[in-house]
Amino acid sequence: MLNIGRNRNQGRPNRSMSLGMGSMDYADPKKKTNFVGKIILAATLTALCIIMLKQSPNFSTPSRFSIHEQGVTHVLVTGGAGYIGSHAALRLLKDSYRVTVVDNLSRGNLAAVKILQELFPEPGRLQFIYADLGDAKSVNKIFSENAFDAVMHFAAVAYVGESTLEPLRYYHNITSNTLGVLEAMAAHGVKTLIYSSTCATYGEPDKMPITEDTPQVPINPYGKAKKMAEDIILDFSKNSDMAIMILRYFNVIGSDPNGRLGEAPRPELREHGRISGACFDAARGIMPGLKVKGTDYSTPDGTCIRDYIDVTDLVDAHVKALEKARPKKVGIYNVGTGKGRSVKEFVEACKKATGVDIKVDYLPRRPGDYAEVYSDPTKIKLELNWTAKYTDLRQSLAIAWRWQKSHRNGYGTSRVAA
């Protein structure tokens, strides 16, 4: 018996015609017609889907963040949901830069980014990417999918006291992550780096004020980790055409004068935070008083002396550094007012700014602190035409206090901790 066609064992009898000595199976003509019809229908639907997708703007036009546009500078702001990074992103957006914020929200505030998105809702102005710079695959993916022209690298844990308790965390977060960012920049041809460093790299210099040539002898893991990151950047720059600016800034205070952004650290970090935050917490009654650690330093009133720089001035210095950055050139600058103020002076200014007679407790020194640090800003003035404008301590604190009073829960429930 010769079988022509395909037998279908599907639980129902085949229809066939019996001719002469044997039988031959023939496919059902209706089933064949059905099958061909389904193929035609599927092909038609597929073609329609392709046409519709091609007409979609998201399909036919690549993201604005993924292409270089003439006249538009795209800046990656790492740590852009944090206190300083968010203020920097705000300034860049005001100056018509395209901004991508990358933050893992471990210390930053998602609500700060949302405020920026509300202020600058136009397509191609601002995007937020949740990522950890310690994840090399994520970092590489971010650089491969976006056309960055420059990087402002703020992302870092940044508390001196905490660094003495968790040194390994600081070396990973600051030094290793900076290396990862630099490698990604080199791999993807991003040619400009503005690096956020610190005066903590100087340690306790023998003489004041601090210039950029003052020897760097850091005395705590925070300062050491930052110096290591600087060394990596400087070594890389010797055989690179990258434009590099390193800004070593002093003690940051203040907030956006228009009240849109402020400082809102996580509650569990209050003990390690900035003195301004501690003053405001005491003034609001969140803490029973202000703890001043160290009254036996070799200073006129026994308390530490610091150079307090307003965050608005600080981000202005970063933008000027970005504007002046040139290929194969490295610029290193101190960012400060050039004037030192003692902790006791700071506390008195805070009392006047808040109108609260803050209770002060004087305690032993904090590990890793140094007696006196203030800058000589001559170089940045001459080369970048930058000078601090917000130098009235009481005024800077009053501006920050206004934000604190109107944001009693910081940024509120929108803040995410990862």
C-alpha positions as CSV (number, residue, x, y, z in Angstrom):
1,M,0.0,0.0,0.0
2,L,1.4,3.4,-1.0
3,N,0.5,6.4,1.2
4,I,0.5,9.8,-0.5
5,G,0.0,12.8,1.8
6,R,0.4,12.9,5.6
7,N,-1.5,10.7,8.0
8,R,-2.8,12.8,10.9
9,N,-3.3,10.8,14.1
10,Q,-5.3,13.3,16.0
11,G,-8.1,11.2,17.5
12,R,-10.5,11.6,14.6
13,P,-11.0,9.5,11.4
14,N,-9.3,10.6,8.2
15,R,-11.6,11.1,5.2
16,S,-10.3,9.1,2.2
17,M,-11.4,7.7,-1.1
18,S,-11.0,4.0,-1.9
19,L,-9.8,3.3,-5.4
20,G,-9.2,-0.2,-6.8
21,M,-6.6,-2.4,-5.1
22,G,-5.5,0.1,-2.3
23,S,-6.4,3.3,-0.6
24,M,-4.9,6.8,-0.9
25,D,-5.4,9.5,1.8
26,Y,-6.2,13.0,0.6
27,A,-6.0,16.2,2.8
28,D,-9.3,17.8,3.6
29,P,-9.6,20.8,1.2
30,K,-11.5,22.8,3.8
31,K,-8.7,22.3,6.4
32,K,-6.1,23.4,3.8
33,T,-8.1,26.6,3.1
34,N,-8.3,27.3,6.8
35,F,-4.6,26.9,7.3
36,V,-3.7,29.2,4.4
37,G,-6.2,31.8,5.7
38,K,-4.6,31.8,9.1
39,I,-1.1,32.3,7.6
40,I,-2.4,35.3,5.6
41,L,-4.2,36.7,8.6
42,A,-1.0,36.4,10.8
43,A,1.1,38.0,8.1
44,T,-1.3,40.9,7.7
45,L,-1.4,41.5,11.5
46,T,2.4,41.4,11.7
47,A,2.7,43.9,8.9
48,L,0.3,46.2,10.5
49,C,2.1,46.0,13.8
50,I,5.4,46.8,12.2
51,I,3.9,49.8,10.4
52,M,2.4,51.1,13.6
53,L,5.7,50.7,15.5
54,K,7.6,52.5,12.8
55,Q,5.1,55.4,13.0
56,S,5.6,55.6,16.8
57,P,8.0,58.4,17.8
58,N,9.7,56.1,20.4
59,F,10.5,53.5,17.6
60,S,11.6,55.8,14.8
61,T,13.5,58.4,16.9
62,P,16.2,57.4,19.4
63,S,16.1,58.9,22.8
64,R,17.6,62.4,23.0
65,F,19.8,61.2,25.8
66,S,21.4,58.6,23.5
67,I,22.6,61.0,20.8
68,H,25.0,63.9,20.7
69,E,23.3,67.1,19.7
70,Q,25.1,70.2,18.4
71,G,24.9,73.0,20.9
72,V,23.7,70.7,23.7
73,T,26.0,69.5,26.5
74,H,24.9,66.3,28.2
75,V,26.2,66.0,31.7
76,L,26.0,62.8,33.9
77,V,25.6,63.9,37.5
78,T,26.4,61.0,39.8
79,G,24.9,61.4,43.2
80,G,22.5,63.9,41.7
81,A,19.7,63.0,44.2
82,G,21.9,64.1,47.1
83,Y,22.3,67.5,48.8
84,I,25.1,68.9,46.7
85,G,24.4,66.9,43.5
86,S,20.8,68.0,43.3
87,H,21.8,71.6,43.7
88,A,24.3,71.1,40.9
89,A,21.7,69.5,38.7
90,L,19.4,72.4,39.3
91,R,22.1,74.9,38.2
92,L,23.0,72.9,35.1
93,L,19.3,72.6,34.0
94,K,18.9,76.4,34.6
95,D,21.9,76.9,32.3
96,S,20.3,74.7,29.6
97,Y,22.5,71.6,30.0
98,R,21.0,68.2,29.4
99,V,21.2,66.2,32.6
100,T,21.2,62.5,33.6
101,V,21.1,61.8,37.3
102,V,22.4,58.5,38.5
103,D,21.9,57.6,42.2
104,N,21.3,54.5,44.3
105,L,19.3,56.6,46.8
106,S,21.2,55.3,49.7
107,R,21.8,58.9,50.8
108,G,19.9,60.8,48.2
109,N,16.2,61.8,47.9
110,L,14.1,60.8,45.1
111,A,11.7,63.7,45.8
112,A,14.6,66.1,45.0
113,V,14.8,64.6,41.5
114,K,11.0,64.8,41.2
115,I,11.1,68.6,42.0
116,L,13.7,69.0,39.2
117,Q,11.5,67.1,36.8
118,E,8.6,69.3,37.6
119,L,10.7,72.4,37.1
120,F,12.1,71.1,33.8
121,P,9.5,68.8,32.2
122,E,10.5,69.3,28.6
123,P,11.6,66.1,26.7
124,G,15.4,65.6,26.6
125,R,16.2,67.9,29.6
126,L,16.4,65.5,32.6
127,Q,16.4,61.8,33.2
128,F,16.9,59.8,36.4
129,I,18.5,56.3,36.5
130,Y,18.5,54.3,39.6
131,A,21.8,52.5,39.8
132,D,24.8,51.7,42.0
133,L,28.2,52.8,40.8
134,G,29.6,49.7,42.4
135,D,27.9,47.5,39.8
136,A,30.3,47.6,36.8
137,K,27.7,46.0,34.5
138,S,25.1,48.7,35.3
139,V,27.6,51.5,34.9
140,N,28.7,50.1,31.5
141,K,25.1,49.8,30.4
142,I,24.4,53.4,31.4
143,F,27.4,54.7,29.4
144,S,26.6,52.5,26.4
145,E,23.0,53.7,26.2
146,N,23.6,57.4,26.7
147,A,25.7,60.0,24.9
148,F,27.5,61.9,27.7
149,D,29.7,64.8,27.0
150,A,30.9,65.2,30.6
151,V,30.6,63.7,34.1
152,M,30.3,65.5,37.4
153,H,31.1,62.9,39.9
154,F,29.6,63.7,43.3
155,A,28.4,60.3,44.5
156,A,30.1,59.3,47.7
157,V,29.6,58.7,51.4
158,A,31.0,61.7,53.1
159,Y,31.1,61.7,56.9
160,V,34.5,61.9,58.6
161,G,33.2,60.2,61.8
162,E,31.5,57.4,60.0
163,S,34.6,56.8,57.9
164,T,36.6,56.0,61.0
165,L,34.0,53.4,62.0
166,E,33.5,51.9,58.5
167,P,36.7,52.5,56.6
168,L,36.3,49.6,54.1
169,R,32.9,51.0,53.1
170,Y,34.5,54.3,52.3
171,Y,37.4,52.9,50.2
172,H,34.8,50.8,48.2
173,N,32.3,53.6,47.8
174,I,34.8,56.4,47.0
175,T,38.0,55.0,45.6
176,S,36.7,51.8,43.8
177,N,33.6,53.5,42.4
178,T,35.6,56.4,41.1
179,L,37.9,53.9,39.3
180,G,34.8,52.3,37.8
181,V,33.4,55.6,36.5
182,L,36.8,56.5,35.0
183,E,37.0,53.2,33.3
184,A,33.5,53.6,31.8
185,M,34.4,57.1,30.6
186,A,37.6,55.8,28.9
187,A,35.7,52.9,27.3
188,H,32.9,55.1,25.9
189,G,34.9,58.2,24.9
190,V,33.6,60.6,27.5
191,K,36.2,63.3,27.6
192,T,35.4,65.6,30.5
193,L,35.5,64.9,34.2
194,I,34.7,67.3,37.1
195,Y,35.6,65.5,40.3
196,S,34.1,66.4,43.6
197,S,37.0,66.1,46.1
198,T,37.6,67.6,49.6
199,C,39.9,69.6,51.8
200,A,40.1,66.4,54.0
201,T,42.8,65.3,51.6
202,Y,45.1,67.9,53.2
203,G,44.8,66.5,56.8
204,E,46.3,68.9,59.3
205,P,48.6,71.3,57.5
206,D,51.4,73.0,59.3
207,K,50.3,76.5,58.1
208,M,47.2,78.3,57.0
209,P,45.7,79.1,54.6
210,I,45.7,76.0,52.5
211,T,46.8,76.3,48.9
212,E,46.6,73.7,46.1
213,D,50.3,73.0,46.8
214,T,49.8,72.3,50.4
215,P,51.0,68.6,51.0
216,Q,48.2,66.1,51.1
217,V,48.5,64.1,54.3
218,P,44.9,62.9,55.2
219,I,44.2,61.7,58.7
220,N,40.9,59.9,58.3
221,P,39.6,57.2,55.8
222,Y,37.3,59.7,54.1
223,G,40.2,62.0,53.2
224,K,42.4,59.0,52.4
225,A,39.8,57.5,50.1
226,K,39.4,60.8,48.2
227,K,43.1,61.2,47.8
228,M,43.4,57.7,46.4
229,A,40.7,58.5,43.9
230,E,42.5,61.7,43.0
231,D,45.8,59.8,42.5
232,I,44.0,57.3,40.2
233,I,42.6,60.2,38.1
234,L,46.0,62.0,37.9
235,D,47.8,58.8,36.9
236,F,45.3,58.1,34.2
237,S,45.5,61.7,32.9
238,K,49.2,61.3,32.1
239,N,48.4,59.2,29.0
240,S,44.9,60.6,28.2
241,D,43.4,63.5,26.3
242,M,40.7,63.8,28.9
243,A,39.8,67.2,30.4
244,I,39.9,67.0,34.2
245,M,39.0,69.3,37.0
246,I,39.4,68.4,40.6
247,L,37.6,70.6,43.1
248,R,38.7,70.3,46.8
249,Y,36.0,72.0,48.7
250,F,35.5,72.9,52.3
251,N,32.5,72.8,54.7
252,V,29.3,73.1,52.8
253,I,26.2,74.9,54.1
254,G,23.1,76.7,52.9
255,S,20.5,75.7,50.3
256,D,18.7,77.0,47.2
257,P,17.8,80.6,47.8
258,N,14.4,80.1,46.1
259,G,13.5,77.3,48.6
260,R,13.2,74.5,46.0
261,L,15.9,72.2,47.4
262,G,17.6,71.7,50.8
263,E,19.5,69.2,52.9
264,A,17.6,66.2,54.3
265,P,20.0,63.5,55.6
266,R,18.7,60.2,56.9
267,P,17.7,60.4,60.6
268,E,20.2,57.7,61.6
269,L,23.0,59.7,60.2
270,R,22.4,62.8,62.2
271,E,25.2,61.9,64.6
272,H,27.7,62.1,61.7
273,G,26.2,64.9,59.8
274,R,27.1,68.5,59.1
275,I,27.1,71.0,62.0
276,S,24.4,73.0,60.2
277,G,22.0,70.0,60.3
278,A,22.8,69.4,63.9
279,C,22.0,73.1,64.7
280,F,18.7,73.0,62.9
281,D,17.7,69.7,64.6
282,A,18.4,71.3,68.0
283,A,16.5,74.5,67.0
284,R,13.4,72.4,65.9
285,G,13.5,70.3,69.1
286,I,14.3,67.1,67.2
287,M,17.4,66.8,69.3
288,P,17.6,68.0,72.9
289,G,20.6,70.2,72.2
290,L,23.7,70.7,70.1
291,K,26.8,68.6,70.8
292,V,30.0,70.4,70.1
293,K,32.9,67.9,70.1
294,G,36.2,69.3,71.1
295,T,37.0,72.5,73.0
296,D,40.7,71.9,73.6
297,Y,42.1,72.6,70.1
298,S,44.9,75.1,69.5
299,T,42.5,77.8,68.3
300,P,41.5,81.1,69.9
301,D,38.3,79.7,71.5
302,G,39.4,76.0,71.6
303,T,36.9,74.8,69.0
304,C,37.7,73.8,65.4
305,I,38.0,76.4,62.7
306,R,36.5,75.7,59.3
307,D,35.9,77.5,56.0
308,Y,32.1,77.4,55.4
309,I,31.2,77.5,51.7
310,D,27.6,78.1,50.5
311,V,26.2,75.3,48.3
312,T,25.1,77.9,45.7
313,D,28.7,79.1,45.4
314,L,30.0,75.6,45.3
315,V,27.9,74.5,42.3
316,D,28.8,77.8,40.6
317,A,32.4,76.7,40.9
318,H,31.6,73.3,39.3
319,V,29.9,75.0,36.4
320,K,32.8,77.3,35.8
321,A,35.1,74.4,36.0
322,L,33.1,72.6,33.3
323,E,33.1,75.7,31.1
324,K,36.9,76.0,31.4
325,A,37.8,72.3,31.1
326,R,40.2,71.6,28.2
327,P,41.5,68.4,26.6
328,K,44.8,67.1,28.1
329,K,44.6,69.6,30.9
330,V,44.2,69.0,34.6
331,G,43.0,71.8,36.9
332,I,43.0,71.4,40.7
333,Y,41.3,74.0,42.8
334,N,40.4,74.8,46.4
335,V,36.8,76.0,46.7
336,G,36.3,78.1,49.8
337,T,35.8,81.6,51.1
338,G,39.3,82.1,52.4
339,K,38.0,82.8,55.9
340,G,37.9,80.5,58.8
341,R,35.2,80.5,61.4
342,S,35.2,78.7,64.8
343,V,32.5,76.2,65.7
344,K,31.4,78.6,68.5
345,E,31.1,81.4,66.0
346,F,29.0,79.1,63.8
347,V,26.7,78.2,66.7
348,E,26.1,81.9,67.6
349,A,25.3,82.6,63.9
350,C,22.9,79.7,63.9
351,K,21.1,80.9,67.0
352,K,20.6,84.3,65.3
353,A,19.4,82.7,62.1
354,T,16.9,80.5,63.8
355,G,15.9,82.8,66.6
356,V,16.3,79.9,69.0
357,D,18.6,79.9,72.1
358,I,20.0,76.5,71.3
359,K,21.3,74.4,74.2
360,V,24.9,73.4,73.7
361,D,26.7,70.5,75.2
362,Y,30.5,70.4,75.0
363,L,32.0,66.9,74.6
364,P,35.4,65.4,73.9
365,R,36.9,65.5,70.4
366,R,35.6,63.4,67.5
367,P,38.0,60.9,66.1
368,G,39.7,62.0,62.8
369,D,39.0,65.7,63.2
370,Y,41.6,68.5,62.8
371,A,41.9,71.8,64.5
372,E,42.0,74.4,61.7
373,V,41.3,74.3,58.0
374,Y,40.6,77.2,55.7
375,S,41.4,77.9,52.1
376,D,43.4,80.3,49.9
377,P,41.0,80.8,46.9
378,T,43.5,82.8,44.9
379,K,44.1,80.2,42.2
380,I,40.4,79.6,41.4
381,K,39.8,83.3,41.3
382,L,42.6,83.9,38.8
383,E,42.0,80.9,36.5
384,L,38.3,80.3,36.7
385,N,37.1,83.8,37.6
386,W,35.3,82.4,40.6
387,T,34.7,84.1,43.9
388,A,32.4,83.1,46.7
389,K,29.4,85.5,46.9
390,Y,27.4,84.0,49.8
391,T,29.9,84.7,52.5
392,D,27.5,86.0,55.2
393,L,27.3,83.0,57.6
394,R,24.1,84.1,59.2
395,Q,22.4,84.8,55.9
396,S,23.3,81.3,54.5
397,L,22.0,79.7,57.6
398,A,18.8,81.7,57.5
399,I,18.1,80.6,53.9
400,A,18.7,77.0,54.9
401,W,16.5,77.4,58.0
402,R,13.6,78.6,55.9
403,W,13.7,75.4,53.9
404,Q,14.0,73.3,57.1
405,K,11.0,75.0,58.7
406,S,8.8,74.4,55.6
407,H,10.0,70.8,55.3
408,R,9.8,69.5,58.8
409,N,10.0,65.9,57.5
410,G,12.7,66.6,54.9
411,Y,11.4,65.8,51.5
412,G,8.6,63.7,53.1
413,T,7.6,60.2,52.2
414,S,9.0,60.4,48.7
415,R,12.5,59.8,50.1
416,V,13.7,56.3,49.3
417,A,16.5,54.5,51.2
418,A,18.2,51.7,49.4
